[in-house]
């Protein structure tokens, strides 16, 4: 059963609602660990693994979808390329080529006889050294897959979510590099997520140290103003999302003016529409921020349009985006 917690509707409200605290994992059969398949329950590491102690690891979140030609991974090669960019930032040299990890991802899906699924590759440090210098530790790679539903809940796409601007700031690029999708950096996101949920919101939005909107705890942020679709600059701290890039391409192809620029919290309050994008969340409308209604307070027409095209693209139904669908059995 999915865990539940009771939280106030807003910091100023006396009524309460029940929020789902997590999306459960349904175990599959095998996990790929550094070239070998092991049983799900046997995929273990030593308790003195330095990644466990210091968070020195990088990862990806990827999804596979059912298409008319069989299961296909959405932008798999782009995801693995980003994984290796993150590894480079963290001075990690995976013992496998990117091509091998792409192939291993498809093999892991096939071995588990699963179609639509979430995929988690992780580059981490093996047991052998402790201390703050990670360089002597061996680098390991694992890939797990499992069926996973909507990250922000099944109703989020249809009804939208309520967000708050977090008091927790996104990492400064000279503290920890936000350009990397790194394990330890997500403590920052987790603190913001917990604060938002306990305050009665669905999600948090973090700002950069200079006060510009960065992103959600695990999603990129967009606003819509007329025919403009706007997202924060990468220099303001958001991760360069694969879904973000996909939506920017789709929006441009639909004739919208797509802009990367500084956004402040009042831009969110005054936007016609706003939405999150991410592999886990996919496309989720934002209907209020800090208890200020966004637009009509319901998912808007531009968000709906982009969402519908994105879903068709993930299923291989849009010819111009077919290259994004990497078939498992090819």
WOJO-V627725 format. One record per run of one state. SS is the DSSP state (alpha for helix, beta for strand, coil for the rest). FROM is the first residue (numbers start at 1). LEN is the number of residues. Records with the same first field share a line. If there is no record, write none. Layout:
# WOJO-V627725
SS=FROM-LEN ; FROM-LEN
This chain:
# WOJO-V627725
coil=1-3 ; 9-7 ; 21-9 ; 34-2 ; 43-7 ; 55-3 ; 60-2 ; 68-2 ; 75-1 ; 90-8 ; 112-5 ; 126-13 ; 147-9 ; 160-1 ; 170-12 ; 183-3 ; 199-4 ; 208-5 ; 217-3 ; 226-2 ; 232-2 ; 237-5 ; 254-3 ; 261-4 ; 271-2 ; 279-3 ; 290-2 ; 294-7 ; 315-4 ; 328-3
beta=4-5 ; 16-5 ; 30-4 ; 36-4 ; 58-2 ; 62-6 ; 70-5 ; 117-9 ; 139-8 ; 161-9 ; 182-1 ; 203-5 ; 213-4 ; 220-6 ; 228-4 ; 257-4 ; 273-6 ; 282-8 ; 292-2 ; 325-3
alpha=40-3 ; 50-5 ; 76-14 ; 98-14 ; 156-4 ; 186-13 ; 234-3 ; 242-12 ; 265-6 ; 301-14 ; 319-6
